Amino acid sequence: MTMMIESYQLADAKAHFSELVQKAMLGESVIVTKENRPVVKIVAIKPATRMPGTGKGIWMSPDFDAPLADFAEYM
């Protein structure tokens, strides 16, 4: 699998910064250039492992947040 690297001029990067951050979060590397010379590389610290809304099928017990019997003496 090859990581995609895109390059943007500084003015374009400023105008679309949030989009570039989103691309980095999805695993892409983004290079920002000034006067056609690379000056900054935007990469995610930790790539997203899942997209929001993909938790379908996760089940939580109705009494998930009920007090535990082991801690009754502390309540």
N, C-alpha and C positions, 0 to 999 in steps of 0.2 A: 504494500500500500504506500503510495507516494503522498507526502504532505504537500498541499498546494500553498504556494507563496505568491501573494499579490503585492503590487507596488502602487503607491499613491503619492502624488505631490502633496506637500505640506498644506497648501490651501484647501485641497480636496479632503485631506484627512481631517482638518479642523471642521469642515462643514458636515462630515459624515462620521464623526468620531464614535458615536454610539453603535453605528452599524459595524464599524471596524472592530470594536470590542466584542460585539456579538460573534463575528466571524472567528475571532481568536478563541472565544469560549467554545466554539464548535470544533476547534482543533486546527484551524488554519493559521499560518503565520502571515503577518501583514508588515510590509516594509514601507516606511515613510521616507520620502526623498525630499531634499532641498537642493535646488539648482542641479537636478539630475544625479545627485550623489546620495546614497543611502545614509540616513542619520539615526533612524530609530526602527527597532523591530518590535512589533506588538505580538506577544504570545500569552496564552493563558497560563496562570500559575499552576492550575490543575484543570485539565480539560473536563468539561461536564460529562458525567457518566450517564445521565438520563435527562430527558427533556421534561419540563413541567407538564403535568397532565397524563403521564404515562404510568400512573400508579394503579391502573385498573387491575382488579383481581386481588388487591390487598385487603385482608380482612382483619378487623380489630374486635376483640371481645367486648360485649356491652359493658362489662364491669372492669374494663382496662384501668380506669383511674380510681377504682374503689380502694379503700384502705386495706392494707395487708394485715392478716391476723398476727403475724410476727411482730408488728409494730404497735399493736393495740395498747400496750402499757405506756407508750410515749405520747399518746393522743389525749 
